[in-house]
């Protein structure tokens, strides 16, 4: 399945709702006060990666970056190098790709860090999805982080999908990216207008981050799935999409749609809250076990169907 450009934070030309955060980080860098190890933490899809990317654009490609409106022109040599991870002053590592990092990977990282940079500008080592690194990966990277350096800055992005080990957290200055309800909705509305998106997810019935909204809404639109359609029917469609694409985004969409179903059930059904919680726990446990243990899809669907039909 082909996804639009806004699925990739490096291809997001605009930064919505995080201007104050950008100005704060930018000023720290200009004043030479940016921490050597900085961690941005918050809900996945809240704009942390996009914020870091725009900071990179403003530092390394000032001529093509408009700070007044946080907008970037992608027609530059730097951008293509940054996109392909070949710009010498920026090293980008993703936790989703480095769960089983080896000693050789760490040595390669050390070699890159020890190389002379293109200019007197700092080098940035961006560790995205850092909470997804396994313990061995984190312990190996910890040794690299602890080595003294003059021009190196480590920027960690923590989506809080799982707890991060304390030895890493204790080495970081943490900035929490928190979107209140008004800002969350305003960012999503700005994105809808920017990319001319047909919105089929009701904002008032979800607490999705802007990034989550964009991705889930796109998947539902592209596959003609309505949150109001039969839950089992939608579940079958999304399970088949996951089977075909093997992308975790479809698992996240299934969990979102399942949660939406139970919110709707609570608002329209005569069932007690305790009974709805019981059904919801059953469904989520079965879905999680299905992906965790690679169980039979028909068995999953039959179990959920029987449980729901008992309502």
Secondary structure, DSSP 8 states (H G I E B T S, - for coil): ----GGGSGGG--B--S-HHHHHHHHHHHHTT---SEEEEE-STTSSHHHHHHHHHHHHH-GGGEETTTTEE---SHHHHHHHTT--TTEEEEETTT-TT--HHHHHHHHHHHHS--SSSS-EEEEEETGGGS-HHHHHHHHHHHHS--SSEEEEEEE--SS---HHHHTTSEEEE----HHHHHHHHHHHHHHTT----S-GGG----HHHHHHHHHHHHHTT--TTS-HHHHHHHHHHHHHHH--HHHHHHHHHHHHHHHHHHHHH----HHHHHHHHHHHHHHHHHHHHHT--HHHHHHHHHHHHHT-
